[in-house]
Amino acid sequence: MTLETLAPADDLDAEAFDDSVLAALGADDFVFNVWGGDWCGDCRRQLPEFGAALAAAGVPDDRIEAFPVTKGPNGKEGELVDEYGIELIPTVVVESADGEELARFVEEEPVSIAEYLAERLADVEATPESA
């Protein structure tokens, strides 16, 4: 099973996104874990734009993990759903290269997934690392 809704929207290119959003998404070696369902209206509405933003930011495919979710009798079902506490979709968890969770988008925010995560990742980058 694949997550087709994460495919970049054809009608969006790099010009559609703020440079600061693209810079934040493309910085470091962030890993983007994306849970969604092609059957989900929120996912069909939001994930194509997010996929386009990741492409415009130059995030390589090997740093984007897509996890298709199905509806089960007890809620959402799919790979790593329980481990990551996925209850609503789309959910995007951004991790550092060593697996530390840095930011999380869950279902809906007043701004796009890309803008929401970029704001949080910019905060992470602005925080000085301990020596």
N, C-alpha and C positions, 0 to 999 in steps of 0.2 A: 504494500500500500504506500502511496506517495501523498505528498501534500502539494497538490497542483496550485492551490491558491497563493503559494509563496513565490510562484514564478513572477518575475518582474512585469509590471504592467507595461504594455507596448506603447502606451501614449504618454509615458513619463520618461524624461531623460535627466541628466545631471543638472540642467538648467532649472529644473522644477524644484530643486532643493536648496536651502540656504547653505552657504559654504561652511558655516560653523557646525551645522548638523552633519554634513559629510565628513568634516575633519574629525569630529568626535567619534563617529561610528567607525571610521577607518584607522583611528589611532591605535597604537599598541597591537597586541595580538589577542584582541577580544574574541571570545567564542560566543556565538549567538545560538541559543537553544530555543527552538520555536515549536510550540504545541498549538495545533489547530485542526480543523476538520473542513473538508471541502463542502460538507453539508451545512456548515455553520454560516449564517448570514453575516455576523460580525467579522468572521475570518475572510469571507469573500469580499467584504467591503474594505478591510484594512490591510490584509497581507500582501496583495499585489503591489500596493504603494510602498510598503516596507521592503519587499523584495527589490523593487526598483531603487530605493534609497541605498540598500546594501550594495547593489551593483554599481551605482553611481559613486559610492564611497570607495570602491575598489576592494571590498571585503572578499577574499577568495572563498570559493565554495567549500574548501576543507575546514573553514571556520564557521560554517553555518550548518547546524544540525536540525533537521526537520523531523518532528515526531507527530505523525497522524493520530488523531484521537477519534474514538467512536463513542456512541452513547450506549452505556450499559445499564442494567437494571439498578445498579447502585451508584450511578454517576458516570463520570468520564473514565474511559478505559484506553490504555495504550502504553507504549514503552516509557518507562520512568515517570509515569503519572503519579504514582504513590510516593516515590522517592523525592520528587520535587513538590509535592502537595498541590498538584494541578486540579483545580475545581472549576475554573472558568476559562474559556478560550475566546480569542487567542491569548496565549501567555508566552512572553519572551523573557528568558532569563539570560543575562549577559554575565559571562564568567571571564576571569583572567585566564591566562595560559595554564596556570597551575590549579585551576578549578575553583577559585574563590568567587562566590557570587558577588557581583558588583552593582547590578541593577535588575529590576524586574518590572515588566509591564503586564498588567492583568486586565483583560477584556476591553476596557473603555476608559479613555481620559479625554479632557477637553482639547488636546492636541494629538497629532498623529503619533504612531508608535515610534517613528524615527526621531521626531522632535522630543518626545518624552524621554526616551533613552539617552539621547544626546545631551540633554540637560543634566541627567544624573551622571553620565560618564564624564562630562566636563568637570563636575564636582569631584569625582574620583581622581581625575588627573591633576586637579588643582591642590589636592591634599598631599602635602609632602610625605614621602615615604620615610619610615624610621631607618636610621643608619645601622 
